[in-house]
Structure formats: structure tokens, C-alpha cells
Amino acid sequence: MTPDIAVRQRPAVREFRSFPLLSPDECAAVSGELDTVSADWHLRWGTKDWLATLGATGYLDLLDAEGRPTRKYYWLASKFNPILREHFGPLHARIAEALSDILAAPVRYAPDFALPGFHIFGHAILAKQPSASPAHFDNQHHNLDHHLYGVADLNDAVSFNVLIEAPPEGAGLRLWDLFAQDVDRAVAAGTSRGYRDLEAFQTFAVRRYGLGELNVHSSHQMHQVAPTEHITPDMRRITLQGHALRYGAEWLLYW
Ligand SMILES: O=C(O)CCC(=O)C(=O)O
């Protein structure tokens, strides 16, 4: 292997890392702004008590209920992107600048993909964690229509989020020392039928989010919303979420 190839094959992000981005006052301003557009929230289960998003998101909108590709994601992106741009444009600019530093490469928002948007977890879904949000890899980049942007490196995807509001106890992420590529290798070798068979699935660590910090992790690492105890009806958990995918020398950001 030449040194060049070795450098390119090293994942841009493997460890979960956090970076200061917003102050508590800025988080409160973002959450207040989000409330001014609450009529535009997409209620994923018909009620704000459960899960709402402001924005289209690949994991919910790229495939239909039978797992077939649909154009709904692109239609929802064209509906929500102008709202996100109007109300949160400066926040997107700060995130892009921070990610460019972290990834040491140029980044930009992919015009036809959904802009990073918000998960608004209501008290009812928070009370049902962890089962309401199962452990998973972020695999949605496999279903994006990449032809507008060239060749994506599907083996080096990055996920990021910013905690905007949380119950008093805080919020965080469960992380397993288990990567999608490990599962693929074990299944191909016939030593496992899926991630549940692997030793690494038996234990996880919890990373607490700091309010306003930009958290970055590999999309290929197994993760899950960490449960919060003692939920009352006035509580909610709001994160901005997005992903980065490398196309040649630049990274495109989307949700
Ligand atoms: O809100 C969060 O903590 C991130 C959730 C997550 O990991 C996901 O939706 O893939």
C-alpha cells in the first residue's frame, strides 16, 4: 500500500469528539426561534409529545414503509430548507466552519439534500427510551441520489449533532465499540449472522452531551439515544442533527 492510499483510507472521524459551538444563551435563542415556527414542525407521530422534526431527514424520508426508494425526501427538503435557511442560516454557517476545521477539508451544504435540522423529542417519547429509539448505524447515505455531486466515499461517513435543549438531567448518546464494517466482515466470514452475535454488542459507553457543543462521530459506529430518567410533561430534548459525506476533496453536509 502506498503512503497516499494509507492516508486516504484512514477514517476522518473514528472517535466521538465534542467541540464548543454555542453558549447556553445562544441555545436558548435557537430553541425560542424554533418555537416561533412550531406550526411548521413535522409531527412524526401526529403529536408534539412524541417526535417532531424541523427538516427532512434521510433515515425517515428516503425510503417508503416497504423500504423502497421514494422522492419524498427531496420534496420535503425543498419545503423545509427555506424555513431552516431563513431562521437558522447563521447557525448553519457556524457549523460548516467548525466542521471544515474538524475535517481539515472544504465543506458545503448539498443544495438538493435536506439541510441539517432539528429533532424535537417530546416528553412521551423520552419516557419510552431507550426502546423508542433503537441502537443503529447511520446508513442513510447509501440511499441518497449522489449523481448530482459525483462519487461519494460511502465508507467514511460522519454524523454530528448539537444539544440545544435538554431535561435537567441532560442528554447523551450510547456508543458501542462496534462499526458497521466489523459486522459486514463477520457476516461475510460466516462467523456471525448480524451485530447482535458480536461480543462488542454486549457493552456500551454513554457520552453525555454538553449544551451547545458540536458532537461528531462516525456514522458507522453503533449508537443510540441515551435514556433520560424522571421525565415530566414540561420536558423536551432538542438536537440539531446532520451528516457529512466526502465527495473527492470536499465534504457535503446534509440531514
Ligand atoms: O439526538 C441524538 O442524540 C442523536 C440521535 C441519533 O443518533 C440518530 O438519530 O441517529
Ligand as a Chemical Component Dictionary entry (heavy atoms), coordinates in Angstrom:
data_LIG
# 
_chem_comp.id                   LIG 
_chem_comp.type                 NON-POLYMER 
_chem_comp.pdbx_formal_charge   0 
_chem_comp.three_letter_code    LIG 
# 
loop_
_chem_comp_atom.comp_id 
_chem_comp_atom.atom_id 
_chem_comp_atom.alt_atom_id 
_chem_comp_atom.type_symbol 
_chem_comp_atom.charge 
_chem_comp_atom.model_Cartn_x 
_chem_comp_atom.model_Cartn_y 
_chem_comp_atom.model_Cartn_z 
_chem_comp_atom.pdbx_ordinal 
LIG O1 O1 O 0 -30.323 13.198 19.203 1  
LIG C1 C1 C 0 -29.329 12.495 19.316 2  
LIG O2 O2 O 0 -28.753 12.333 20.368 3  
LIG C2 C2 C 0 -28.783 11.760 18.116 4  
LIG C3 C3 C 0 -29.723 10.711 17.698 5  
LIG C4 C4 C 0 -29.128 9.760  16.729 6  
LIG O3 O3 O 0 -28.141 9.245  16.930 7  
LIG C5 C5 C 0 -29.728 9.455  15.500 8  
LIG O4 O4 O 0 -30.858 9.888  15.322 9  
LIG O5 O5 O 0 -29.074 8.802  14.678 10 
# 
loop_
_chem_comp_bond.comp_id 
_chem_comp_bond.atom_id_1 
_chem_comp_bond.atom_id_2 
_chem_comp_bond.value_order 
_chem_comp_bond.pdbx_ordinal 
LIG O1 C1 DOUB 1 
LIG C1 O2 SING 2 
LIG C1 C2 SING 3 
LIG C2 C3 SING 4 
LIG C3 C4 SING 5 
LIG C4 O3 DOUB 6 
LIG C4 C5 SING 7 
LIG C5 O4 DOUB 8 
LIG C5 O5 SING 9 
# 
